[in-house]
Amino acid sequence: MNLESVQDDSPNYVTLTSSINHLHHLLNHYQSKLNDAVKEAENQSIIEKSNIHNYEFDRKKLKPKMLNFKNGASIQVQQRLIKIKSQIDFINMSFNTTKATQRSYIKKFLTEKIGKKHFITEEHNPSSTINSDSVASYKFNIRIHDVNNKKCIYKIINALKKNYGAFNFKITCIELAHDFYNAPPEFLTALFKSIQFDSDVQNIRVFRLRGENQSVPYEPIRLKNLLLEGFNIGVNDYRKDDVYYHFYFKKTDHNKRPLPYEEWRLRAEVRLSNLDHALEDLRNLVKLGFKKLTFTQLTGTATLEQRQLYSLYTRPYGQKLTSPILKNGHYRDFKRFICTNKNLNERLRESVKNLSNKF
């Protein structure tokens, strides 16, 4: 057993005359070295899995990936195809009624008619009242969750038209999501590092409960641990910005009820607010909105230093430059070592097409 000596005056091998204490010293030293090697391998695995270029999205090219370590060793990892599903998480619609009424009446009516509670708000008109202690309105806003197809929307709309003479339906907000199944937790970091942001995005943070906001950590292992603890990544402010991004582990439905384990997934969301789109434009709005969930990757010509930077530090590398650089007659939107991720974006376009065809 040739091991590095624990003590300067002790041999790094065992003989028939070696003491039990010497044997224990060597075993403890070997265990310590082994633990350090395992920890280094785990950390390196987290780093590698946090890079979007270590995933294959072309079904025809799916094959084992090689993970390379600092000491020159490498291991082969069998990849599974990540399942992608795109969906409308919710839409907000405004509408008018022919007669003034109260929000609570509409909510009660829809609950009885549709069998599902809906979040409804009103825009008050002080001159229109039903009685002295309640205010009625002619204009309301409704949020519809889990919009799977056109039929589920028009079921609600037709009920409102029939009972309240509702008209002038407008989409004012939409939240779109890509769900990723069969993906490791580190893939969420890879998505954040590679998503294409506009140059003016701000307030990039991780958050959990109210007041638990902090900067996105540089180290992939720290970000992974925070995400596993229930933290989310947020970009911009959904209360005032037109575009809001959200990355997290999806383990509950919109009512915070736990989902079955087999329905857990990683999610990348974008919310578009302050809209004014006719309902008939929903299909085009879906296609337009999902263009905000486009991803990048390292260029094939990235230097070793650029690759190390990309791997070791968690940053929004897909954020566009404030002033695009003109080169060879063409504008370059990203840093020199970043380009669009053709294979992933193609898979996402297929998923979005399957969704938009339902509308």
N, C-alpha and C positions, 0 to 999 in steps of 0.2 A: 504494500500500500504506500505509494509515493505521494505524500501530501506535503504542502507547505508547512514548515515547522511553526508550532504555536509559541514555543519558547526558544530563545536563542541557543540555550545549552541542551536542548532535547533533539534527538534525531527525528526526521520526518518519516519514519517507517517503524514497523512493528516487528519485533523478533520474539523468539520463544521466551526470552528473559525480560521482555518489556513489562513494566508494572501496569496494574489496572488503572492507576491514575493517569499514566502516560497514554494508555489506550483511550480513556475517556476524553483527555485533552484533544487527541486527534479526531475522535468522532464528533466532538462539539465543534471543532474548527471546520470539519467537513460539512456538518449540518449548517453552520453559519454561511459558508461559501455557497452551499446549495440554495439556501433561503434567499441570498442576495441574487443568485442567478435567476431563480424563479420570479422574484420581484421585478428584476430588470426585464425579463421576458414578458411579464404581464404588462408592464408600463409600455414597452415597445409595441405590444399587440394593440393596446388602446390607441397609441399614436397612429399606427398604420390604419386601423379601422376608422379613424376620424378623418381620413382623406378620401374624397370622393373618387379619385382615380384608382383606388384599390377595389372598386366594385365594377362588375360587368353588367351592363344593361342591354347589350345585344344578345338576344337569345341564342343566336347561331355561334357566338364566340364564348359562351359560358364555359369556363374551365377553371382548374385550380389556380389560386394566386400564390405567389411566393412572398413571404414576409421576411425581410432582411433585418438583421440585428447588428448592433454596434461592433461586436466582436468578429464580424464576418460570417457568422453562421446564418442559415436561412431555413425556414420550414415551409412546407406546402400546406395551404389551407383550401379545402374544398368549398366552393361558393355555391350558394343556393340562389335561385332567381328570386329577387324581391318582387312581391306582388304589389301592384299599385292600383289604387281605386280613387277616382276623383268624384267629388260630390259638392252639392250646395248645402252648406251647414244651415244657413237660414237666409231669408230675404225679409226686408222691412218694406211694407207698402203703405202708402197713404191713399185715402179714398174719401169721397164726400157722400153724404146722405141727403135725401130729398126733404126729410123732416128732422128737426133737432131731437136728439136723444142722448142718453147717457152711456158712457163707456161700459159700466157694469151690466147694463141690459144687453149690449152686444156680446159681451164676454159670456154671459149666462146662456144666451141664445146659441152661440157657436158650440159651447161645451155640450149642450143637449143635442144639437143637430149633428155635430161632427164626432162627438165622443172624446174630445181632447181639448184641454185648456190652452188658450192663446193669450199672449201678452198684448194688451191693447192700451193705447193712450189717446187722449183727445186734445184737440186744439180749441181752447175755450172761446166762445163768443159771448161777451158779457151781456149783450142785449137779448140773448135767447135763453129763457129759463123754463123749466117744467114746473117747479114750485119754488118757494122762497128759500129753501135750504139746500138746493142742488142745482148744479149748472149743467146745461146741455150744450151740445155742439153739433155742427154740421160736418166737421172734418176730423178724421181719426187716422191713427197709425196702427198697423198690426204686424207682428213678427210671426213668420211661419217657419218652423224648424223642419229639418230632415225633408227637404224638397226633392223627392225622388223622380218625379215626372210632372208633366203639365196637368194631368188629371187631378192630382192632390191639391193643386192651387185653385183650379177652376171649380172644384167642389165647394171650396170656401167662398169664392167670389160669387158663384151662382146663388148660394144661400143668402149672402149679403144683398145681392141685387133684388132677390125675390121678397125679402122681408123688410129691407130698409131703402129700397130704391137706390142702392149704392152705385156710384159712377166715378169716372175720372181716377181710375186706379193707376198709381205711379210707383215704380220701384225707387226707393230712396237710399237703400243700403243693401249690400249683398256680401255674405261671407262664404268664401270658396276654400276648399281644402283638398290636399293630396294626402291620402292615407297610405302608409308603407307597412306592409305585413312581411313577416319572415325576415326582419332586419335586426341586427344587433343594436344595443343602445347607442353605441358610438356613431351610428349612422346619422343620428340627429345632429351631432356636432358637424359631421361632414356636410350635411345639408346647409347648416348655418354658414359655414365657411365658404360655400360655393354659390349660394343664391345670389342672383343679380339684383342689387339694390340701386336705386337712383342715387345721385351724388348728394342730394339734400336730406337723406334720411337722418334721423337723430334719435336721441334717447334710447340707445341700444343697451339692453340690460337683461339681467335675470331677476325674476321675481317669484314670490309665492303668496304669502298672505299680505294683507295691507301693511305697508311700511317696510316689508322685507325686500327691498330693491338693492341691487348691487351691480357693479360693473361685471361684464362677462370676463371670467378669468382667462388668462393667457394659456394656462396649462390644460391640455385635453383631459387629463385624469381628474382635475378639479372640476371642470365643467360636467364631465360625465357623472361624478358623484353628486353634484348639486341637482342635476336633472333626475337622477334616481331617487333623490330625497323629495321630489315633488316640485322643484323649481321649474319655471318656464322661461323661454327667451322671448322678449318682446322688443319690437322696433317701431318707433313713433308712438303716438298717443291716440287710441281709438276714439276718445271723446272729442277731439278737435281736428285731427288730421284726416285728409281724404283717403290715405292708404295706411293700413296698419298690418304688421306682420306678427305671427305668433307661432312658436315651435314648442312642442311638448309631447309627453307620453299620454295618449288617449286611453284612459282607464274607466271613465264615467261618461254617462250621457249628459245632455244639456240640463237635466234636472239634478245632476250630481249623484245619480244612482249608479252603483258599480256595474260595469259591464262584465259579461262572462269572460274568463281568461282568454278563450280563443278569439275574442273580438278586440283584445288589446292591440294597439298599433302605435307607430310613430306618426305624428301629424305636422304638416306645414300648412298654415292658414294665411290667407290674405283677406282683409276686410276693406271694401270700397264704400266710402260714405259720401254724403252730400250729393247724391245722384238725383236725376230727374228723368227716368227712362219709362217709356210706355211698357206695359206688360208684354205686349207683342214683340218687344225687342229683347226678351229674356235670353234667347239663344245666342244672339250676338254679344250680349253683355257677359254671358258665361265665357265665351271664347276670349273676349277682350280682357276680362278680369284675370283669367288664368295665365295670361302673358306676363303678369306680375310675378308668377312663380316659375321663373326660368333660371337655369343653373349654369355654372361655369366650371372650369377645371384648369389645371396647370397645362401650359403649352408643352408640346413635345421638345421644344428647344430650351426649356427652363434649365438654368445652371444648377449644379449641385448645391450651391449656397442658397439659391431661391427655393429649391425643393426642401432643404432643411428648415428654412424659415417657415415655409408653408406647413410642414409637418409638426414642428415644435410649438408654434404659437397659434392660438385660436383667435382669428380676426375675420372680419367680413371682407374677404379677398375679392368677392364678386361685386363690390361697390364701384359704381362708375366714377371715372375721374371728373373733377369739377370742370376742367377744361380739356376736352378730348384732344389727343395728339394727332396731328396730321402727318402721315408717313406714306410715301409713294402714292400720293393722290387719294389716300383713304384715311378716314378718321379711325382712331383706335380708342374705344371707350374705356378699356381696362388697363391695369398695369401691364408692363411688357410681358410678364410671364403668365398671364391669365387669358383664357379664351373661352368661348361658349362650349358647353358640354353636349355635343351632337347626339350621342346615343341616349343619354338620359332624357333630354328634351324631346326626342322622337318618341320614346316610350310614354312620356307625359301627354304629348299631343294625341296619341292613340287613345289614351284614357279619357281625355277631355272630349274627344270626338264621340266616344261611346256615350258620355253623359249628355252632351248637347243635342244629340239625335233624339233624346227623349222629350225635347221641347220644341 
